[in-house]
C-alpha cells in the first residue's frame, strides 16, 4: 500500500478545497453538468460544494439519459438536492418533447424562491415553450434570455421586473394580454428583440430611461417610436423584416428625428430597408443636428442602385464629425447592377461638398466593382484626409476581376497619404 502517495493526494485535495469559494465555483462553471455533479463523490466537502453551486446549466447534451423523460427527472433531483441560492439558471429545451414542458414549469417556481438573478431558456425546436407565470415571482432577476418561447401575462395585478438590466428575446411570441408595464424597469440597460411577434400593442415609452443598448431585428409589429425618449442610447441595431413596407403603423420617424432623440449614439447599425424608410424618400446633404458621438457606422443589405440609400449614407457621414469607421455590406442581389440617377449623383460636385476629416477605415463586403461602387470609393478616397485603410471582401470575385478592379482603384486621387487599399 502506497501510504506516501495517498498522503500526497490528500494534501493536494486539501489545497484545492482551501481555495476561495468563488474560485471553486469558477471551476464547476467550466464543467458540463454531468462532470460537475461527479465532483460530489470526491469527498464529503466536495459534495457540499456541488450542492451549493449557485450557477446551474441543464442541457440534455451534457446529461446521459436513457429516454427524454429522464432529463426532467434528473433536473428535479438536482434542484431538490441543491443547498443555498441559485443565482444563474440556464436550461436547454431543444431536445425535450413538448409533452414534458408542463413538468419544467415547477422549476421556475422553485427558482423564484432561491434568489434567481439570471435566467436563460434556450429552445431550438419547432415547439414553443410557454413561459409560466411563475417567472413574474422572480423579482430579483437582472438578466432574462428567452429563445423560442411564448410570453403571456397572468390575470390580475402583477409586479414588473424592477431589477432587470438585460432582456434578450429571440423568436418570442407575445400574447395579446401582455402589457409593456411588466418591463417598466428603470434599471433596464440592454434590450434585444429578434424575430419576435405580437408586439403591436406594446408600448415601452417611459419605461426605459436607463437603456443604452437597443437591438431590434426582424420583429413583427414593434414600434420604433416607443424608444424615442431613450436619451441614453449609445448602441443601436435596427433591422426590418424584408416583407415589411413600413416601420410601424402611424409612425412618422425620419433619420433627423432619430438622431435628435438619440444624441449619445456612438455605434449605429442599420439595414437598407430601415435606412430608406427613415430617409422618407428625401435626399439631403446633411442633418439639421450633428451626430457628435457617432464613431462606428455599419450598414448592411445596401443597394447601390438606390439613390435614397446612397445619399443617406453620405448624409450620415457629413453629419458625424467624429465617425471613425464605416462598414457596408452590399445586397448581393443588386451587387453588379447600376442606376443612371445614382451615377449622376455621385459625380456631382455638390455630392461631397465638405471633407470628412475623421473617417479612418472603410470596409465593403460583397464588393463587385460596379460603376456606382467604384464612384463611391473614389469619393471617399478624395474627401477623407485621415483615411488609413480601405478594404474589400468578396470570396466570389475571381482573381482576374480583382486585378482589374485594383488597377482602377490605385489611380484614384487620395487626400490621405496613409490610405491603404486591401482586397
C-alpha positions as CSV (number, residue, x, y, z in Angstrom):
1,X,0.0,0.0,0.0
2,X,1.4,3.4,-1.1
3,X,0.9,5.4,2.0
4,X,3.1,8.3,0.8
5,X,1.0,8.5,-2.4
6,X,-2.3,8.7,-0.5
7,X,-0.8,11.4,1.7
8,X,0.3,13.5,-1.2
9,X,-3.1,13.1,-2.9
10,X,-4.9,14.1,0.3
11,X,-2.7,17.1,0.7
12,X,-3.5,18.2,-2.9
13,X,-7.2,17.8,-2.2
14,X,-6.9,19.9,0.9
15,X,-5.0,22.6,-1.1
16,X,-7.8,22.6,-3.7
17,X,-10.6,22.8,-1.1
18,X,-8.8,25.7,0.6
19,X,-9.2,27.8,-2.5
20,X,-11.8,30.6,-2.2
21,X,-15.4,29.5,-2.9
22,X,-15.6,31.8,-5.9
23,X,-12.6,30.0,-7.5
24,X,-14.2,26.6,-6.8
25,X,-17.4,27.8,-8.4
26,X,-15.5,29.0,-11.4
27,X,-14.0,25.5,-11.8
28,X,-17.5,24.0,-11.7
29,X,-18.7,26.6,-14.2
30,X,-16.2,25.2,-16.7
31,X,-17.5,21.7,-16.4
32,X,-20.6,20.1,-18.1
33,X,-23.4,19.4,-15.5
34,X,-22.6,15.7,-15.7
35,X,-19.0,16.2,-14.7
36,X,-19.7,18.9,-12.2
37,X,-22.1,16.5,-10.4
38,X,-19.5,13.8,-10.3
39,X,-17.2,16.0,-8.2
40,X,-19.7,15.3,-5.3
41,X,-18.2,11.8,-4.9
42,X,-14.7,13.0,-4.5
43,X,-15.1,13.7,-0.8
44,X,-17.7,14.9,1.7
45,X,-16.5,18.5,1.3
46,X,-16.9,18.4,-2.5
47,X,-20.4,17.1,-2.1
48,X,-21.5,20.3,-0.5
49,X,-19.5,22.4,-3.0
50,X,-21.6,21.0,-5.9
51,X,-24.8,21.0,-3.9
52,X,-24.3,24.7,-3.1
53,X,-23.1,25.8,-6.6
54,X,-25.0,28.9,-7.5
55,X,-24.8,28.6,-11.3
56,X,-26.7,25.7,-12.9
57,X,-26.7,24.7,-16.6
58,X,-29.1,21.9,-17.6
59,X,-28.6,20.7,-21.1
60,X,-29.6,17.2,-22.4
61,X,-26.4,17.1,-24.4
62,X,-24.4,17.2,-21.1
63,X,-26.5,14.7,-19.2
64,X,-26.6,11.0,-20.0
65,X,-30.3,9.9,-20.3
66,X,-31.9,6.7,-21.4
67,X,-35.1,8.4,-22.6
68,X,-36.1,12.1,-23.0
69,X,-38.2,11.8,-19.9
70,X,-35.0,11.2,-17.8
71,X,-33.8,14.8,-18.4
72,X,-36.8,16.2,-16.4
73,X,-36.3,13.6,-13.6
74,X,-32.6,14.4,-13.4
75,X,-33.3,18.1,-13.3
76,X,-35.8,17.5,-10.5
77,X,-33.2,15.7,-8.4
78,X,-30.5,18.3,-9.0
79,X,-32.8,21.1,-7.8
80,X,-34.2,19.1,-4.8
81,X,-30.7,18.3,-3.6
82,X,-29.4,21.8,-4.0
83,X,-28.4,23.9,-1.0
84,X,-28.5,27.7,-0.9
85,X,-29.3,30.3,-3.6
86,X,-29.3,29.6,-7.3
87,X,-28.2,32.9,-9.0
88,X,-27.9,31.7,-12.6
89,X,-30.0,29.0,-14.3
90,X,-29.6,28.0,-17.9
91,X,-31.9,25.3,-19.4
92,X,-31.8,24.0,-23.0
93,X,-35.2,22.5,-24.0
94,X,-34.2,21.8,-27.7
95,X,-34.2,18.0,-27.2
96,X,-37.1,18.0,-24.7
97,X,-40.5,16.8,-26.1
98,X,-43.3,19.4,-25.7
99,X,-45.3,16.9,-23.6
100,X,-42.7,17.4,-20.9
101,X,-43.0,21.2,-20.9
102,X,-45.5,21.3,-18.0
103,X,-43.0,19.4,-15.9
104,X,-40.5,22.1,-16.5
105,X,-42.8,24.8,-15.1
106,X,-42.3,23.9,-11.4
107,X,-38.6,24.6,-11.9
108,X,-39.3,28.3,-12.4
109,X,-41.5,28.3,-9.3
110,X,-38.6,26.7,-7.3
111,X,-36.1,29.2,-8.7
112,X,-38.3,32.2,-7.8
113,X,-37.7,31.5,-4.1
114,X,-33.9,30.9,-4.4
115,X,-32.7,34.4,-5.4
116,X,-32.5,33.8,-9.1
117,X,-30.8,36.7,-11.0
118,X,-30.0,35.3,-14.5
119,X,-32.5,33.0,-16.3
120,X,-31.9,31.6,-19.8
121,X,-34.4,29.3,-21.5
122,X,-32.9,28.1,-24.8
123,X,-35.1,26.2,-27.3
124,X,-34.3,25.5,-31.0
125,X,-37.1,23.0,-31.6
126,X,-40.3,23.8,-33.6
127,X,-42.4,23.8,-30.4
128,X,-42.6,27.0,-28.5
129,X,-42.3,26.8,-24.7
130,X,-45.0,28.8,-22.9
131,X,-43.2,30.5,-20.1
132,X,-45.2,30.1,-16.9
133,X,-46.5,33.0,-14.9
134,X,-44.1,31.9,-12.1
135,X,-41.4,33.9,-13.8
136,X,-43.1,37.1,-12.5
137,X,-42.3,35.9,-9.0
138,X,-38.6,36.2,-9.8
139,X,-38.3,39.8,-8.6
140,X,-34.5,39.7,-8.2
141,X,-34.0,38.9,-11.9
142,X,-31.3,41.1,-13.6
143,X,-30.9,39.1,-16.8
144,X,-33.6,37.3,-18.8
145,X,-32.8,35.4,-22.0
146,X,-35.6,33.6,-23.9
147,X,-35.4,31.7,-27.1
148,X,-38.4,30.3,-29.0
149,X,-40.9,30.9,-26.2
150,X,-44.5,32.2,-25.6
151,X,-44.7,35.2,-23.3
152,X,-48.0,35.5,-21.6
153,X,-49.3,37.6,-18.8
154,X,-51.4,36.1,-16.0
155,X,-54.8,37.5,-14.9
156,X,-54.8,40.0,-12.1
157,X,-52.2,42.6,-10.9
158,X,-48.6,41.6,-11.1
159,X,-45.3,43.3,-10.3
160,X,-42.9,44.2,-13.0
161,X,-39.3,43.2,-13.2
162,X,-37.9,46.0,-11.1
163,X,-34.3,44.9,-11.1
164,X,-34.0,43.8,-14.8
165,X,-30.9,45.1,-16.5
166,X,-30.7,42.9,-19.7
167,X,-33.6,41.5,-21.7
168,X,-32.9,39.3,-24.7
169,X,-35.8,37.8,-26.6
170,X,-35.4,35.7,-29.7
171,X,-38.4,34.2,-31.6
172,X,-40.7,35.0,-28.7
173,X,-44.5,35.3,-29.3
174,X,-46.3,37.8,-27.2
175,X,-49.9,37.1,-26.2
176,X,-52.4,40.0,-26.7
177,X,-52.9,40.5,-23.0
178,X,-49.2,41.2,-22.3
179,X,-48.6,44.8,-21.3
180,X,-45.2,46.6,-21.6
181,X,-45.7,47.7,-18.0
182,X,-44.2,44.4,-16.9
183,X,-40.9,45.8,-18.3
184,X,-41.3,49.1,-16.6
185,X,-37.9,48.7,-15.0
186,X,-35.9,51.9,-14.7
187,X,-32.7,49.7,-14.4
188,X,-33.1,48.1,-17.9
189,X,-29.9,48.8,-19.8
190,X,-29.8,46.4,-22.7
191,X,-32.8,45.3,-24.8
192,X,-32.6,42.8,-27.7
193,X,-35.8,41.8,-29.6
194,X,-35.1,39.4,-32.5
195,X,-37.8,37.8,-34.7
196,X,-40.5,38.4,-32.1
197,X,-44.2,38.6,-32.9
198,X,-47.4,40.0,-31.4
199,X,-45.8,43.3,-30.3
200,X,-48.2,45.7,-32.0
201,X,-49.9,46.7,-28.7
202,X,-46.7,47.0,-26.7
203,X,-45.6,50.5,-25.7
204,X,-42.3,50.8,-23.9
205,X,-42.5,54.6,-23.8
206,X,-41.4,55.9,-20.4
207,X,-40.2,52.5,-19.2
208,X,-36.6,52.6,-20.4
209,X,-34.8,55.7,-19.1
210,X,-31.6,53.8,-18.4
211,X,-31.4,51.9,-21.7
212,X,-28.1,52.3,-23.6
213,X,-28.1,49.3,-26.0
214,X,-31.1,48.5,-28.3
215,X,-31.3,45.8,-30.9
216,X,-34.5,45.4,-33.0
217,X,-34.0,42.7,-35.6
218,X,-36.7,41.3,-37.9
219,X,-39.6,41.8,-35.4
220,X,-43.3,42.0,-36.4
221,X,-45.2,45.0,-35.1
222,X,-42.5,46.7,-32.9
223,X,-42.9,50.5,-32.8
224,X,-39.7,52.4,-33.1
225,X,-41.5,55.5,-31.6
226,X,-41.6,53.6,-28.3
227,X,-37.9,54.2,-27.9
228,X,-37.6,57.8,-28.9
229,X,-37.4,59.0,-25.3
230,X,-34.4,56.7,-24.6
231,X,-31.8,59.6,-24.5
232,X,-29.1,57.3,-23.1
233,X,-28.8,55.0,-26.1
234,X,-25.2,54.7,-27.4
235,X,-25.6,51.4,-29.3
236,X,-28.4,50.7,-31.7
237,X,-29.1,48.0,-34.3
238,X,-32.2,48.3,-36.5
239,X,-33.1,45.6,-39.0
240,X,-36.5,45.4,-40.7
241,X,-38.2,42.2,-42.0
242,X,-38.0,42.1,-45.7
243,X,-41.7,41.7,-46.1
244,X,-42.5,44.9,-44.2
245,X,-43.1,48.1,-46.0
246,X,-43.2,50.5,-43.0
247,X,-41.6,51.0,-39.7
248,X,-44.9,50.9,-37.8
249,X,-48.5,51.9,-38.3
250,X,-49.0,55.6,-37.9
251,X,-45.3,56.3,-37.2
252,X,-43.6,59.4,-38.6
253,X,-39.9,59.0,-37.8
254,X,-37.1,60.1,-40.0
255,X,-33.3,59.9,-39.7
256,X,-33.1,63.5,-38.5
257,X,-35.6,62.9,-35.6
258,X,-33.9,59.6,-34.7
259,X,-30.6,61.4,-34.4
260,X,-32.1,64.2,-32.4
261,X,-33.7,61.8,-29.9
262,X,-30.6,59.7,-29.5
263,X,-27.9,62.4,-29.1
264,X,-25.3,60.0,-27.5
265,X,-25.4,57.3,-30.2
266,X,-21.8,56.0,-30.9
267,X,-22.4,52.7,-32.6
268,X,-25.2,52.5,-35.2
269,X,-26.2,49.5,-37.3
270,X,-28.9,49.9,-40.0
271,X,-30.1,47.7,-42.8
272,X,-31.0,49.2,-46.2
273,X,-34.7,48.8,-45.6
274,X,-34.6,50.9,-42.3
275,X,-32.3,53.4,-43.9
276,X,-34.6,54.0,-46.8
277,X,-37.7,54.2,-44.7
278,X,-36.1,56.6,-42.2
279,X,-34.9,58.7,-45.1
280,X,-38.6,59.0,-46.1
281,X,-37.6,59.3,-49.8
282,X,-35.7,62.6,-49.3
283,X,-32.2,63.4,-50.5
284,X,-30.3,65.6,-48.0
285,X,-26.7,66.6,-47.8
286,X,-26.6,66.9,-44.0
287,X,-28.9,66.8,-41.0
288,X,-30.0,69.9,-39.1
289,X,-28.2,68.5,-36.0
290,X,-24.7,66.9,-35.7
291,X,-24.2,63.3,-34.6
292,X,-21.4,64.3,-32.3
293,X,-20.7,60.9,-30.7
294,X,-21.0,58.5,-33.6
295,X,-17.8,56.6,-34.1
296,X,-18.8,53.3,-35.8
297,X,-21.4,53.1,-38.6
298,X,-22.4,49.7,-40.0
299,X,-24.8,49.4,-42.9
300,X,-26.0,46.1,-44.4
301,X,-28.2,45.0,-47.3
302,X,-27.3,48.2,-49.1
303,X,-28.4,48.6,-52.7
304,X,-26.1,50.8,-54.8
305,X,-28.8,51.3,-57.3
306,X,-31.0,53.1,-54.7
307,X,-30.4,56.8,-54.8
308,X,-32.1,57.4,-51.4
309,X,-29.9,54.8,-49.7
310,X,-26.6,56.1,-51.2
311,X,-27.4,59.8,-50.4
312,X,-28.4,58.9,-46.9
313,X,-25.0,57.2,-46.3
314,X,-23.2,60.4,-47.4
315,X,-25.6,62.5,-45.3
316,X,-24.7,60.4,-42.2
317,X,-21.0,60.8,-42.9
318,X,-21.3,64.6,-43.4
319,X,-23.3,64.9,-40.1
320,X,-20.9,62.9,-38.0
321,X,-17.8,64.9,-37.1
322,X,-16.2,62.0,-35.1
323,X,-17.0,59.0,-37.2
324,X,-14.0,56.6,-37.4
325,X,-15.2,53.6,-39.3
326,X,-17.8,52.8,-42.0
327,X,-18.7,49.2,-42.9
328,X,-21.0,48.5,-45.8
329,X,-22.4,45.0,-46.6
330,X,-23.9,45.2,-50.1
331,X,-27.1,43.5,-51.1
332,X,-25.8,40.5,-53.2
333,X,-28.9,40.5,-55.4
334,X,-28.0,44.0,-56.7
335,X,-24.2,43.9,-56.4
336,X,-23.5,44.2,-60.1
337,X,-26.3,46.5,-61.2
338,X,-26.2,50.2,-61.8
339,X,-28.6,53.1,-61.9
340,X,-28.0,56.2,-64.0
341,X,-29.5,58.5,-61.4
342,X,-27.1,57.2,-58.8
343,X,-24.1,57.5,-61.2
344,X,-25.1,61.1,-62.0
345,X,-25.5,61.9,-58.3
346,X,-22.1,60.5,-57.3
347,X,-20.4,62.6,-60.0
348,X,-22.0,65.9,-59.0
349,X,-19.6,68.4,-57.2
350,X,-22.2,69.1,-54.6
351,X,-22.4,65.4,-53.6
352,X,-19.4,65.8,-51.3
353,X,-19.0,69.5,-50.7
354,X,-17.0,69.1,-47.5
355,X,-14.2,66.9,-46.3
356,X,-14.9,64.1,-43.8
357,X,-11.9,64.7,-41.5
358,X,-12.4,61.9,-39.0
359,X,-13.0,58.8,-41.1
360,X,-10.1,56.3,-40.8
361,X,-11.5,53.0,-42.1
362,X,-13.8,51.9,-44.9
363,X,-14.8,48.2,-45.3
364,X,-17.1,46.9,-48.0
365,X,-18.3,43.3,-48.2
366,X,-19.6,41.7,-51.3
367,X,-17.9,44.3,-53.4
368,X,-18.2,43.6,-57.1
369,X,-16.7,46.7,-58.6
370,X,-19.9,48.1,-60.3
371,X,-19.7,51.7,-61.6
372,X,-21.6,53.1,-58.6
373,X,-19.5,51.2,-56.1
374,X,-16.3,52.5,-57.7
375,X,-17.5,56.1,-57.8
376,X,-18.5,55.8,-54.1
377,X,-15.0,54.6,-53.2
378,X,-13.5,57.3,-55.3
379,X,-15.5,59.9,-53.4
380,X,-14.3,58.5,-50.0
381,X,-10.6,58.5,-51.1
382,X,-10.9,62.1,-52.3
383,X,-12.7,63.5,-49.3
384,X,-11.2,61.8,-46.2
385,X,-7.8,63.1,-45.3
386,X,-7.4,60.9,-42.2
387,X,-8.3,57.7,-44.1
388,X,-5.9,54.8,-43.3
389,X,-7.5,51.6,-44.6
390,X,-9.9,50.7,-47.4
391,X,-10.7,47.0,-47.5
392,X,-12.9,44.9,-49.7
393,X,-14.2,41.4,-49.1
394,X,-15.9,39.1,-51.6
395,X,-14.9,35.4,-52.0
396,X,-16.8,35.1,-55.2
397,X,-14.7,37.6,-57.2
398,X,-12.2,35.8,-59.4
399,X,-8.6,36.8,-59.5
400,X,-8.7,38.4,-62.9
401,X,-11.6,40.7,-61.8
402,X,-9.7,41.6,-58.6
403,X,-6.7,42.6,-60.7
404,X,-8.8,44.9,-63.0
405,X,-10.6,46.5,-60.0
406,X,-7.3,47.2,-58.2
407,X,-5.8,48.7,-61.3
408,X,-8.6,51.3,-61.4
409,X,-8.7,51.8,-57.6
410,X,-5.0,52.6,-57.2
411,X,-5.1,55.5,-59.7
412,X,-8.0,57.3,-57.8
413,X,-6.8,60.6,-56.2
414,X,-6.3,60.3,-52.4
415,X,-6.2,63.1,-49.9
416,X,-4.6,60.8,-47.3
417,X,-1.1,59.6,-47.9
418,X,-1.6,56.8,-45.4
419,X,-4.6,55.2,-47.1
420,X,-4.1,51.6,-48.0
421,X,-6.3,49.6,-50.4
422,X,-6.7,45.9,-49.5
423,X,-8.8,43.4,-51.4
